[in-house]
Amino acid sequence: MSDALRIGNERLSLTVLPRAGGGIVAFDALVDGHSVPLMRPTLPSDVDAAGVVDPNRLACYPLLPWSNRIAHGGFFYGGRRVALELNRAGDAWPIHGSAWQRAWTTLTHSADTLLLVLEDNTPDAYAYRATLGYRVMGDTLRVTLRVINAGPHALPFGLGLHPFFPLHGGARLHAPATEVWLNDGHDPMPARREAVPAAWDFSDTVPLPAGGLNHAFQGWDGRATIEWPDQSLRLHVSSDVDTYVIYVPEGEAFFCFEPVDHPINAVHLPGGAIANGMTELAPGRSLEHAFAFRVEAMDRTPRTMR
């Protein structure tokens, strides 16, 4: 990955691969002279002989112009059919928009800042211009994601991030929410919204539940904390969105905590896309969300960040 771009300081290191969805390949804390992954790193073995990286082997990628799955291959909006093609092998529905599978272009790159741009136009679906900004400031990574509707029709847009976090021997999560979308037990498509059950209540800092969790939570205040006791580190996640998706796969050494502005399949949920968190953008209008990841030591003495 010789074309990957790095930014950082004495506390944090971030490496981004613009051609792979503008995604992150490594986000590390610099602790006692060595690197500790704060997101699951992309490995050399994740790159095939042609130099192609599966975005789901990245540490993080952007979600736009929607998050997660949309059923039925599209939806109707403003009297028009918005047709979405399948974009991942083995998945029954289109997933995660298009930006994660596109090559982004670098606008600016300095020691601590990176700004990328993407223009995309899918016939009968979305046309947009997006910018993705990364900035390292002290102990914090700040990410901004902005999209402009470049098409001729008003459409519902949604944004988010899809980070993959390491378990590091046992992660703990604090992310208070009031409701969760439940599915029918066969796939992650939501069927009904209920109060968060005790087993998935992250209003206190608790260990992640057993594998198989893959749901959207709402009523979030935009603040969460991930703790790794074995590393004596915690990561504070903050955003201006009110929804997150948690994915805890069985038997893997990672989990996903995805801050987004709408739940899975929002366009088909009762009330429609806008009632469920997406934003209608007329041609030329824009939507922007901000995300921050701040790391700190859990103890005061044995391990220091430098």
C-alpha positions as CSV (number, residue, x, y, z in Angstrom):
1,M,0.0,0.0,0.0
2,S,2.6,2.5,-1.1
3,D,0.0,5.0,-2.0
4,A,-1.4,5.2,1.5
5,L,-1.2,8.6,3.2
6,R,-0.2,9.2,6.8
7,I,-1.0,12.0,9.2
8,G,-0.3,12.1,12.9
9,N,1.6,13.6,15.9
10,E,3.4,12.3,18.9
11,R,0.2,10.7,20.3
12,L,-1.7,9.4,17.3
13,S,-1.0,7.9,13.9
14,L,-3.5,7.7,11.1
15,T,-3.0,6.0,7.7
16,V,-5.6,6.4,4.9
17,L,-5.9,4.7,1.5
18,P,-7.8,7.2,-0.8
19,R,-8.3,4.6,-3.6
20,A,-10.1,2.2,-1.2
21,G,-13.2,4.2,-0.3
22,G,-11.1,6.9,1.3
23,G,-10.9,4.5,4.2
24,I,-8.6,4.2,7.2
25,V,-6.0,1.3,7.1
26,A,-4.6,2.1,10.5
27,F,-5.4,4.3,13.5
28,D,-3.0,3.8,16.4
29,A,-2.2,5.3,19.7
30,L,1.5,5.8,20.4
31,V,2.1,4.5,23.9
32,D,5.4,4.0,25.7
33,G,7.2,4.0,22.3
34,H,5.0,1.5,20.5
35,S,1.8,1.5,18.6
36,V,-1.5,0.2,19.9
37,P,-4.3,-0.2,17.3
38,L,-7.4,1.8,18.1
39,M,-9.1,0.4,15.1
40,R,-8.5,-3.0,13.6
41,P,-5.6,-2.6,11.1
42,T,-5.6,-3.6,7.5
43,L,-2.8,-6.3,7.0
44,P,-0.6,-6.9,4.0
45,S,-2.5,-10.2,3.6
46,D,-5.7,-8.2,3.1
47,V,-4.4,-6.9,-0.3
48,D,-4.7,-9.2,-3.3
49,A,-2.2,-9.7,-6.1
50,A,-3.7,-6.9,-8.1
51,G,-3.4,-4.5,-5.1
52,V,-7.2,-4.5,-4.4
53,V,-8.3,-4.2,-0.8
54,D,-11.8,-5.4,0.3
55,P,-13.3,-2.4,2.1
56,N,-14.5,-4.7,4.9
57,R,-10.8,-5.4,5.7
58,L,-10.2,-1.7,6.3
59,A,-10.1,-0.1,9.7
60,C,-12.9,2.3,8.9
61,Y,-14.8,3.6,5.8
62,P,-17.4,6.3,5.1
63,L,-21.1,5.5,4.7
64,L,-23.0,7.6,2.1
65,P,-25.4,8.3,0.6
66,W,-27.0,5.8,3.0
67,S,-26.0,3.4,5.7
68,N,-26.4,-0.4,5.9
69,R,-29.0,-2.2,3.8
70,I,-31.9,-1.1,1.7
71,A,-34.5,-3.8,0.8
72,H,-36.2,-4.5,-2.5
73,G,-33.4,-3.1,-4.6
74,G,-34.4,0.5,-4.1
75,F,-37.4,2.7,-3.1
76,F,-39.8,5.2,-4.4
77,Y,-39.4,8.9,-3.6
78,G,-41.1,11.9,-5.1
79,G,-43.0,9.6,-7.4
80,R,-39.8,8.2,-8.9
81,R,-38.2,4.8,-8.5
82,V,-34.7,5.0,-7.1
83,A,-33.0,1.8,-8.4
84,L,-30.1,0.4,-6.4
85,E,-27.9,-2.4,-7.6
86,L,-26.5,-5.2,-5.5
87,N,-22.9,-4.2,-4.6
88,R,-21.6,-7.0,-2.4
89,A,-21.4,-10.7,-3.2
90,G,-23.6,-12.9,-1.0
91,D,-25.8,-10.0,0.2
92,A,-29.5,-10.0,-0.7
93,W,-29.7,-6.2,-0.7
94,P,-27.6,-3.1,-1.7
95,I,-25.5,-2.1,1.3
96,H,-23.7,1.0,2.7
97,G,-24.2,3.3,-0.3
98,S,-21.4,3.7,-2.9
99,A,-18.6,5.8,-1.4
100,W,-17.0,2.9,0.4
101,Q,-16.4,1.2,-3.0
102,R,-15.0,4.2,-4.9
103,A,-11.6,5.8,-5.3
104,W,-11.4,9.2,-3.6
105,T,-9.1,12.0,-4.8
106,T,-6.7,13.9,-2.4
107,L,-7.4,17.7,-2.2
108,T,-5.0,18.5,0.6
109,H,-2.5,16.6,2.7
110,S,-0.3,18.0,5.5
111,A,1.3,16.6,8.6
112,D,-1.9,16.5,10.6
113,T,-4.7,17.0,8.0
114,L,-6.1,15.1,5.0
115,L,-9.0,16.2,2.8
116,L,-10.5,13.9,0.1
117,V,-13.2,14.4,-2.5
118,L,-15.4,12.1,-4.4
119,E,-17.8,12.7,-7.3
120,D,-20.2,9.9,-8.0
121,N,-23.2,9.5,-10.4
122,T,-25.3,6.3,-10.5
123,P,-28.0,6.4,-13.2
124,D,-31.5,6.3,-11.7
125,A,-30.1,6.6,-8.2
126,Y,-27.7,9.1,-6.6
127,A,-25.5,11.8,-8.0
128,Y,-23.4,13.6,-5.4
129,R,-20.1,15.3,-4.5
130,A,-18.6,14.4,-1.2
131,T,-15.7,15.5,1.0
132,L,-14.1,13.5,3.7
133,G,-11.8,15.3,6.1
134,Y,-9.4,13.8,8.7
135,R,-7.5,15.8,11.2
136,V,-5.3,14.8,14.2
137,M,-5.3,17.2,17.1
138,G,-3.5,16.2,20.3
139,D,-5.2,13.0,21.5
140,T,-8.2,13.3,19.1
141,L,-9.0,12.3,15.5
142,R,-11.7,14.4,14.0
143,V,-13.6,13.3,10.9
144,T,-16.0,15.4,8.9
145,L,-18.2,13.9,6.1
146,R,-20.1,16.2,3.8
147,V,-22.3,15.5,0.8
148,I,-23.9,17.7,-1.9
149,N,-26.8,16.4,-4.0
150,A,-25.5,16.8,-7.5
151,G,-28.5,15.2,-9.1
152,P,-31.6,16.8,-10.7
153,H,-34.1,15.5,-8.1
154,A,-34.6,15.8,-4.3
155,L,-33.6,12.6,-2.5
156,P,-33.1,11.4,1.1
157,F,-29.4,11.2,2.1
158,G,-27.8,9.7,5.1
159,L,-24.2,9.6,6.4
160,G,-22.1,7.7,8.9
161,L,-18.9,5.9,9.6
162,H,-18.1,2.2,9.7
163,P,-15.2,1.6,12.1
164,F,-13.9,-1.8,13.1
165,F,-12.6,-1.9,16.6
166,P,-10.2,-4.6,18.1
167,L,-11.4,-6.5,21.1
168,H,-7.9,-6.5,22.6
169,G,-8.8,-9.4,24.9
170,G,-12.1,-8.0,26.1
171,A,-13.7,-4.6,25.2
172,R,-16.2,-2.8,27.3
173,L,-18.7,-0.3,25.9
174,H,-20.7,2.7,27.2
175,A,-23.3,4.0,24.8
176,P,-26.6,4.9,26.3
177,A,-29.6,4.5,24.0
178,T,-33.4,4.3,24.5
179,E,-34.6,2.1,21.7
180,V,-33.4,-0.7,19.4
181,W,-34.6,-2.0,16.1
182,L,-35.2,-5.8,16.3
183,N,-35.3,-8.1,13.3
184,D,-37.2,-11.4,12.7
185,G,-34.2,-13.5,13.6
186,H,-33.2,-14.3,10.0
187,D,-31.4,-11.2,8.8
188,P,-30.5,-7.7,10.1
189,M,-33.5,-6.0,8.4
190,P,-35.5,-4.3,11.2
191,A,-39.0,-5.4,11.9
192,R,-40.0,-3.4,15.0
193,R,-38.6,-0.9,17.5
194,E,-38.6,-1.6,21.2
195,A,-37.0,-0.3,24.4
196,V,-33.4,-1.5,24.8
197,P,-33.4,-4.8,26.7
198,A,-31.2,-5.3,29.8
199,A,-28.8,-7.6,27.9
200,W,-28.0,-4.8,25.4
201,D,-28.1,-1.9,27.8
202,F,-24.9,0.2,27.5
203,S,-26.0,3.0,29.8
204,D,-23.2,1.6,32.1
205,T,-19.8,0.5,30.9
206,V,-20.2,-3.2,30.3
207,P,-18.5,-6.0,28.4
208,L,-19.8,-6.6,24.9
209,P,-22.5,-9.3,24.6
210,A,-21.9,-12.6,23.0
211,G,-21.6,-12.7,19.2
212,G,-24.5,-12.3,16.8
213,L,-25.5,-8.8,17.8
214,N,-26.3,-6.7,14.7
215,H,-28.8,-4.0,15.4
216,A,-29.5,-0.2,15.1
217,F,-29.9,1.7,18.4
218,Q,-31.6,5.1,18.6
219,G,-32.1,7.7,21.3
220,W,-28.3,8.1,21.6
221,D,-26.9,11.3,22.8
222,G,-23.9,11.1,20.5
223,R,-21.3,10.1,23.1
224,A,-19.8,6.6,23.7
225,T,-16.7,5.1,25.3
226,I,-14.8,2.0,24.4
227,E,-12.5,0.6,27.1
228,W,-9.7,-1.9,26.7
229,P,-8.6,-2.9,30.2
230,D,-5.8,-5.1,28.9
231,Q,-4.3,-2.1,27.1
232,S,-5.2,0.4,29.9
233,L,-6.8,2.6,27.2
234,R,-10.2,4.0,26.5
235,L,-11.5,5.7,23.4
236,H,-14.2,8.4,23.6
237,V,-16.4,8.5,20.5
238,S,-18.6,11.5,19.8
239,S,-20.8,12.7,17.0
240,D,-23.8,14.9,16.1
241,V,-25.9,11.9,15.1
242,D,-28.4,10.0,17.3
243,T,-28.2,6.5,16.0
244,Y,-25.5,3.7,16.0
245,V,-25.3,0.2,14.7
246,I,-23.5,-2.5,16.7
247,Y,-22.1,-5.6,15.0
248,V,-20.5,-8.2,17.2
249,P,-19.6,-11.2,15.0
250,E,-19.2,-14.6,16.5
251,G,-15.6,-15.9,16.8
252,E,-13.9,-12.7,15.5
253,A,-11.4,-10.5,17.3
254,F,-13.2,-7.2,16.4
255,F,-16.6,-5.5,16.6
256,C,-18.2,-2.6,14.9
257,F,-19.7,0.5,16.5
258,E,-21.1,2.6,13.6
259,P,-22.3,6.2,14.3
260,V,-25.0,7.0,11.7
261,D,-27.9,9.3,11.2
262,H,-30.5,6.7,10.4
263,P,-31.3,3.0,11.1
264,I,-31.1,0.1,8.7
265,N,-33.5,0.2,5.8
266,A,-34.8,3.7,6.9
267,V,-36.5,4.3,3.5
268,H,-38.9,1.4,4.1
269,L,-39.6,1.9,7.8
270,P,-43.0,3.2,8.9
271,G,-43.1,7.0,8.2
272,G,-40.4,6.8,5.5
273,A,-36.8,8.0,5.1
274,I,-37.1,11.5,6.6
275,A,-39.1,10.4,9.6
276,N,-36.4,7.9,10.3
277,G,-33.4,10.2,10.3
278,M,-32.4,10.7,6.7
279,T,-32.3,14.3,5.3
280,E,-34.0,15.4,2.1
281,L,-31.6,17.3,-0.1
282,A,-32.8,19.3,-3.0
283,P,-30.4,19.7,-5.9
284,G,-27.4,21.6,-4.7
285,R,-28.1,21.3,-1.0
286,S,-25.7,19.7,1.4
287,L,-25.5,17.6,4.6
288,E,-22.6,17.3,6.9
289,H,-21.8,15.3,10.1
290,A,-18.8,15.4,12.4
291,F,-17.2,12.6,14.4
292,A,-14.4,12.5,17.0
293,F,-12.3,9.8,18.5
294,R,-10.3,10.8,21.6
295,V,-8.0,8.4,23.4
296,E,-6.9,8.5,27.0
297,A,-5.0,6.2,29.5
298,M,-7.3,4.4,31.9
299,D,-4.7,4.6,34.7
300,R,-2.4,7.4,35.8
301,T,1.0,5.7,36.4
302,P,2.3,2.7,34.6
303,R,1.6,3.6,31.0
304,T,1.9,7.0,29.5
305,M,1.0,8.2,26.0
306,R,3.8,9.9,24.2
